[in-house]
Amino acid sequence: MPRSVNHVASKARRKKVLQLAKGYFGARGNVWTVAKNTVEKGLQYAYRDRRAKKRDFRALWIQRINAGAREHGMSYSELMGKIHAKGLELNRKTLADLAMNHPAAFKAVVDQVK
């Protein structure tokens, strides 16, 4: 009896990986073995960086809040401590947006906690 191979499934699997590698430079975009390795590594980076992105944005928000707070004579830690003590439910993302785009509103928040 001849050996049965599911060529439809294996071709579909290769096609899916080559589709993910579309736009890559040189052999990375059209040679199966190279594309497979590149796509696997890319997916690993994507998984890792979805988590790193959260850390990066939190750090950016903290820098923006700190810059805004120092314009009003406070440090970041002072401001956040007083915000939590007052029970204001403002997260860092919102505070950073206020500090960047709405300085008057941010000043009102700082004045309220002083």
N, C-alpha and C positions, 0 to 999 in steps of 0.2 A: 504494500500500500504506500502511495506517495506521501511525503511529508507535507503536512498542512501548515501553512503560514498565513497569519492574518495580516496580509499586506495593507488592507484598507486602514486598519487601526494604526499600524506603524507609520504609514505615510501621513496620516492625519496628525500623529504626534510630532513628526518631524516638521510638518507644515506649520503647526502651531508655534514651535520654537523658532523657526525661520521667520515667521511673521513678527514675533517679539523682537527679533534681531534686525528688523528692517531699519535701514538708515545708518547702521554701524559701518565703520570704515573698512574697506578691503574685504579680506576673507571672513572677518567677523560677521558680515551680513549675509553671506551666501554659502559658506562651507559648513556642512552639518556639524562636524566635531568641534570646530572652532566656535561656531555660533552657539552650540549647546553650552560650552564652558563659559562663554561670555554672558549669556542670558542667565545662567545659574548664579554667577557672581553678581550680576546686576540685581537680581531678585534678593540676594543676601544683603546688598547695600540698601535696597529699598526698605527691607524689613527693619534693618538697624536704624536707618535714618528717619523712619516714621517716629521712632522713639526719641532720637536725638533732636528732632525738630521741636518737640515739646520743651526740651531743656533749653534750646537756643532761644526760643521765643520768650520763655520765662526770664532768662538772663537779660534779654533786650528790654522787656517791660520794666525790670528792676532798675536798669540804667536810666531809662527815661523818667521813671518816678523820682529817682535820686536827683537827677538834674533839675527837675521841676521843684522838688522840695528844697534844694539848696538855694534856689532863687528866692525862696521865702524864709530863709534862715533856719532851716531844719535839715537834719540828715534823713536818709531813707529809713533807718531803723527807728528813729524817733517818731517819724510820721506813721509808720506802720504800727508801732506799739500803741500810739494814741488812737489810731483808727480802730484797732481791735478793742481797746479799752472803752471807747465810746459806743462800740457795738454797730458801727457802720458796715453794711453788707456790700462793700465795693471790692471787687477782685482786682488783681494786678493789671489784667488786660484793660479793664475799664479805666483805671487810674492812669495808666500809661497813655491811653487815647485822650483823656482829658488834659494831661500835661502837654501833649504834643499839639493837639488841634483846638483845644478850648481852654486857653490859659486862665480866662476869667472864672470858669467853672471850677478849675483845679484850685485857684486861689480861694474860692468860696469853701471848698472842702478843707483846705489847710487852715483857714480862719475858724472854721467850725470846730476843729479838733484842738486848736491852740488853747 
